[in-house]
């Protein structure tokens, strides 16, 4: 989930005193990443930005700081470097665009720029 709206609604409902329940016999069909593509620049941008946005909306101070540190090291740096490295030895344009999308998503979160992402990630 790259937008986190379903998790956000559940957390808000619980904080408002509502109970969330599980329908164990229910079934759902969800084609992962069918709109944007699993590793598209667009999906990487929204994941990078919105994961932190969700955590910031529902902060538990100790968890938020550890998530932020984890995200900077394990997602932003690791994935950006991975896609940049692949850009040197593979499909340059696609991988550099992915690396740039992750960094832009993180930057937009830090600068509090929300709403639709930049046109170039599409």
Secondary structure by P-SEA (a helix, b strand, c coil): cccaaaaaaaaaaaaacbbbbbcccbbbbbccccccccccaaaaaaaacaaaaaaaaccaaaaaaaaaaaaacccaaaaaaaaaaaaaccaaaaaaaaaaaaaaaaaaaaaccccccccccc
